[in-house]
Amino acid sequence: MQWKSYISLLCIANTIAWYAAFQAGIERSPALYFFDVGQGDSELLQFGPVQILIDGGPPNGKVLEGLERAMAPGDRVIDIAILTHPHLDHFGGLIDIMKRYEIRTFMDGGSKGTAPAYRDLPEADMAVGEGDTIRWGDWTLSILAPDKNEKGDDDPNKASVVMLLTGPGMSALYMGDGHGENEARLRRDYALRADVLKIGHHGSRFSSTESFLKEVKPKIAVIEVGKNSYGHPAPAVRDRLEKLGAKIYATHERGTIKVTPQAGKLKIYVEK
């Protein structure tokens, strides 16, 4: 694994700390992208020259289109790619991404997939879990799950990597495909308040419980979803979010969603 000069990796106990000597571009507003990839998940975090990809969506090519629009022309470097769990609608697109982009570090939660296409995915450089953190500049991506018990769950959804991003002017909680059981554990162990919530499991009725949403109190709720036979997003989930006053952005309705902090407010852009 080759490391570029402006990023070094320091592992101390359970902390993964990234120190970036940002040069040009550090003053640009950070941006969170939630790609419209159909029935699946893929998100990009941009902070100056640092780019972190969470999941790659299904193998339909849509994530490549999203990356082309979000990243600078000719840019073919993603510093970190994180797979939340090994279901095809989350890892399928990563296979194509890795053929076109340089992934400096590939992380997952340690779960192994059973779909035939999973064999085409390279082995992760490292497995992350509760207590790990990724830091760059004033921003921190804290890994809240899986904990030691969730790592061994037979249901990969319940072993999803869950992350809380915190930094100047914005916080965001990425739930992967976590279920209500995961939410109950997180409510018990953490203060979960976040401005932006990437809704768990595409708005499934088995996630986004009322008690969890009241704890997080999101201003913006993003549901990454496409045409499906599962009933995603569940009407009950929308109702709970509306009662809390959260602004709901679903990719099947609005397309790719971009969130960025500007002048003390969160600006939202959509691209269908």
C-alpha positions as CSV (number, residue, x, y, z in Angstrom):
1,M,0.0,0.0,0.0
2,Q,1.5,3.3,-1.1
3,W,1.0,6.5,0.9
4,K,1.1,10.0,-0.6
5,S,3.3,12.6,1.1
6,Y,0.5,14.7,2.4
7,I,-1.2,11.9,4.3
8,S,0.2,9.7,7.0
9,L,-1.4,6.9,8.9
10,L,-0.9,6.7,12.7
11,C,-2.5,3.8,14.6
12,I,-2.6,4.2,18.3
13,A,-4.7,1.8,20.4
14,N,-8.1,1.9,18.6
15,T,-7.6,5.2,16.9
16,I,-6.9,5.6,13.2
17,A,-5.7,9.2,12.9
18,W,-5.2,10.9,9.5
19,Y,-3.2,14.1,9.5
20,A,-3.4,16.0,6.3
21,A,-1.1,19.0,5.6
22,F,-3.8,20.7,3.5
23,Q,-2.5,23.2,0.9
24,A,-4.6,24.6,-1.9
25,G,-8.3,24.0,-1.5
26,I,-8.5,23.7,2.4
27,E,-10.8,26.7,2.6
28,R,-13.4,25.2,0.3
29,S,-16.6,24.2,2.1
30,P,-16.8,20.5,2.8
31,A,-19.5,18.7,0.9
32,L,-21.5,15.5,1.6
33,Y,-22.9,13.7,-1.4
34,F,-25.6,11.1,-1.3
35,F,-25.6,9.5,-4.7
36,D,-28.7,8.4,-6.6
37,V,-27.7,4.8,-7.4
38,G,-31.1,3.2,-7.4
39,Q,-31.9,0.7,-4.7
40,G,-28.6,0.9,-2.8
41,D,-26.2,3.2,-0.9
42,S,-23.2,5.3,-1.8
43,E,-22.0,8.5,-0.2
44,L,-18.9,10.7,-0.8
45,L,-17.3,13.0,1.8
46,Q,-15.2,15.8,0.4
47,F,-12.9,18.0,2.6
48,G,-10.4,20.0,0.5
49,P,-8.2,17.4,-1.1
50,V,-9.4,14.5,1.1
51,Q,-12.2,12.3,-0.3
52,I,-13.9,9.4,1.6
53,L,-16.3,7.1,-0.1
54,I,-18.9,5.1,1.9
55,D,-20.3,2.1,-0.1
56,G,-20.5,1.9,-3.9
57,G,-24.2,1.1,-4.6
58,P,-25.3,-1.8,-6.8
59,P,-23.4,-2.8,-10.0
60,N,-25.3,-0.6,-12.4
61,G,-22.7,2.1,-13.2
62,K,-24.6,4.9,-11.5
63,V,-22.0,5.5,-8.8
64,L,-19.4,6.1,-11.5
65,E,-21.6,8.8,-13.0
66,G,-22.0,10.4,-9.6
67,L,-18.3,10.4,-8.9
68,E,-17.6,12.0,-12.3
69,R,-19.8,14.9,-11.5
70,A,-18.7,15.3,-7.9
71,M,-14.9,15.0,-8.2
72,A,-12.6,17.4,-10.1
73,P,-12.0,16.7,-13.8
74,G,-9.2,14.1,-14.1
75,D,-9.2,13.3,-10.4
76,R,-8.9,9.5,-9.9
77,V,-7.9,9.3,-6.3
78,I,-10.2,8.3,-3.3
79,D,-8.3,8.4,-0.1
80,I,-10.5,6.0,1.9
81,A,-13.3,3.7,0.8
82,I,-15.5,2.2,3.5
83,L,-17.8,-0.8,2.9
84,T,-20.5,-0.8,5.6
85,H,-21.5,-4.4,5.0
86,P,-21.2,-7.0,2.2
87,H,-24.6,-6.8,0.4
88,L,-24.6,-6.3,-3.3
89,D,-26.5,-3.1,-3.2
90,H,-23.6,-1.6,-1.2
91,F,-20.5,-3.3,-2.6
92,G,-21.4,-4.0,-6.2
93,G,-20.4,-0.6,-7.6
94,L,-17.1,-0.7,-5.6
95,I,-15.8,-3.3,-8.0
96,D,-16.0,-1.0,-11.0
97,I,-14.8,2.0,-8.9
98,M,-11.6,0.1,-8.0
99,K,-10.9,-0.5,-11.7
100,R,-11.1,3.2,-12.5
101,Y,-9.9,4.9,-9.3
102,E,-6.9,4.6,-7.0
103,I,-8.3,3.6,-3.5
104,R,-5.5,4.4,-1.1
105,T,-7.1,2.5,1.8
106,F,-10.1,0.1,1.7
107,M,-11.9,-0.5,5.0
108,D,-14.9,-2.7,6.0
109,G,-16.5,-3.9,9.2
110,G,-15.1,-7.4,9.0
111,S,-18.2,-9.2,7.6
112,K,-17.8,-11.5,4.6
113,G,-20.2,-11.6,1.8
114,T,-21.9,-14.6,0.3
115,A,-23.0,-13.2,-3.1
116,P,-20.9,-14.6,-6.0
117,A,-19.8,-11.1,-7.0
118,Y,-18.2,-10.6,-3.6
119,R,-15.3,-12.8,-4.8
120,D,-14.4,-10.0,-7.2
121,L,-14.0,-7.4,-4.4
122,P,-10.4,-7.1,-3.1
123,E,-9.8,-7.9,0.5
124,A,-10.0,-4.9,2.8
125,D,-6.8,-3.3,4.1
126,M,-8.3,-3.2,7.5
127,A,-11.5,-3.9,9.4
128,V,-12.9,-1.1,11.6
129,G,-15.2,-1.2,14.5
130,E,-16.6,0.6,17.5
131,G,-14.0,3.0,18.9
132,D,-12.0,3.6,15.7
133,T,-11.8,7.2,14.5
134,I,-10.6,8.8,11.3
135,R,-9.4,12.4,11.7
136,W,-8.3,15.0,9.3
137,G,-8.1,18.7,10.1
138,D,-11.0,19.8,12.3
139,W,-13.1,16.9,11.2
140,T,-13.7,13.5,12.9
141,L,-15.4,10.4,11.6
142,S,-16.2,8.2,14.6
143,I,-17.0,4.5,14.1
144,L,-19.9,3.7,16.4
145,A,-20.6,0.2,15.1
146,P,-20.2,-2.7,14.8
147,D,-19.3,-3.5,18.4
148,K,-17.9,-6.9,19.4
149,N,-21.3,-8.5,19.6
150,E,-22.7,-7.0,16.3
151,K,-19.6,-8.1,14.4
152,G,-20.6,-11.7,15.0
153,D,-24.3,-11.3,13.9
154,D,-25.4,-13.6,11.1
155,D,-27.4,-10.7,9.6
156,P,-24.9,-8.4,7.8
157,N,-27.3,-5.5,8.1
158,K,-27.0,-5.7,11.9
159,A,-23.2,-5.8,11.6
160,S,-23.2,-2.6,9.5
161,V,-20.5,0.1,10.0
162,V,-22.2,3.1,11.5
163,M,-20.3,6.4,11.5
164,L,-20.8,9.9,13.1
165,L,-19.1,12.8,11.3
166,T,-18.5,15.9,13.4
167,G,-16.8,19.2,12.4
168,P,-17.3,23.0,12.1
169,G,-20.9,23.8,11.2
170,M,-22.1,20.3,10.5
171,S,-22.6,16.8,11.9
172,A,-23.9,13.7,10.0
173,L,-24.8,10.2,11.1
174,Y,-24.4,7.3,8.6
175,M,-26.5,4.3,9.6
176,G,-25.7,1.8,6.8
177,D,-28.4,-0.8,6.9
178,G,-28.7,-0.8,10.7
179,H,-31.9,-2.0,12.3
180,G,-33.9,-1.1,15.4
181,E,-31.7,-3.3,17.5
182,N,-28.6,-1.4,16.5
183,E,-30.4,1.9,17.1
184,A,-31.3,0.8,20.7
185,R,-27.7,0.0,21.5
186,L,-26.5,3.3,20.0
187,R,-29.0,5.3,22.0
188,R,-27.8,3.6,25.1
189,D,-24.1,4.2,24.5
190,Y,-23.9,7.5,22.6
191,A,-25.2,11.0,22.3
192,L,-26.5,10.8,18.8
193,R,-27.5,14.3,17.9
194,A,-26.8,15.0,14.2
195,D,-27.8,17.7,11.7
196,V,-27.9,15.2,8.8
197,L,-29.1,11.6,9.1
198,K,-28.5,9.0,6.4
199,I,-31.5,6.9,7.2
200,G,-30.8,3.2,7.9
201,H,-31.7,0.4,5.5
202,H,-33.4,2.6,2.8
203,G,-36.2,3.6,5.1
204,S,-37.2,0.1,6.1
205,R,-39.9,-0.4,8.6
206,F,-37.4,-2.3,10.7
207,S,-35.3,0.8,11.3
208,S,-35.7,4.5,12.2
209,T,-37.7,3.9,15.3
210,E,-39.4,6.8,16.9
211,S,-37.2,6.8,20.0
212,F,-34.1,6.8,17.8
213,L,-35.2,9.7,15.7
214,K,-36.1,11.7,18.7
215,E,-32.6,11.2,20.0
216,V,-30.9,12.2,16.8
217,K,-33.2,15.1,16.0
218,P,-32.0,15.5,12.4
219,K,-32.6,18.7,10.4
220,I,-32.1,16.8,7.2
221,A,-33.0,13.1,6.6
222,V,-31.6,11.4,3.5
223,I,-33.2,8.2,2.2
224,E,-31.2,6.4,-0.4
225,V,-33.6,4.2,-2.3
226,G,-34.7,3.1,-5.7
227,K,-37.4,1.0,-7.3
228,N,-37.9,-2.0,-5.0
229,S,-40.4,-4.7,-3.8
230,Y,-39.6,-4.2,-0.1
231,G,-41.9,-1.2,0.5
232,H,-38.9,1.1,1.0
233,P,-39.3,3.8,2.3
234,A,-41.9,2.8,4.7
235,P,-44.7,5.4,5.1
236,A,-44.3,5.1,8.9
237,V,-40.7,6.2,8.7
238,R,-41.7,9.3,6.6
239,D,-44.5,10.1,9.2
240,R,-42.0,9.9,12.1
241,L,-39.6,12.2,10.3
242,E,-42.3,14.7,9.4
243,K,-43.5,14.9,13.0
244,L,-40.0,15.8,14.0
245,G,-39.8,18.5,11.4
246,A,-37.0,17.0,9.5
247,K,-36.6,17.8,5.8
248,I,-36.8,14.6,3.9
249,Y,-34.7,14.0,0.7
250,A,-35.2,10.7,-1.0
251,T,-32.9,9.9,-3.9
252,H,-35.6,8.2,-6.0
253,E,-37.5,11.5,-5.9
254,R,-34.8,14.2,-5.8
255,G,-31.8,12.5,-7.4
256,T,-28.3,13.0,-5.9
257,I,-28.2,15.2,-2.8
258,K,-25.4,17.4,-1.8
259,V,-25.1,19.1,1.6
260,T,-22.6,21.7,2.6
261,P,-22.2,24.2,5.5
262,Q,-22.2,27.8,4.3
263,A,-22.3,31.0,6.5
264,G,-23.7,29.0,9.5
265,K,-26.4,27.3,7.6
266,L,-26.7,24.0,5.7
267,K,-27.2,24.4,2.0
268,I,-28.8,21.6,0.1
269,Y,-28.5,20.9,-3.6
270,V,-30.2,18.2,-5.7
271,E,-29.4,16.9,-9.1
272,K,-31.8,14.6,-10.9
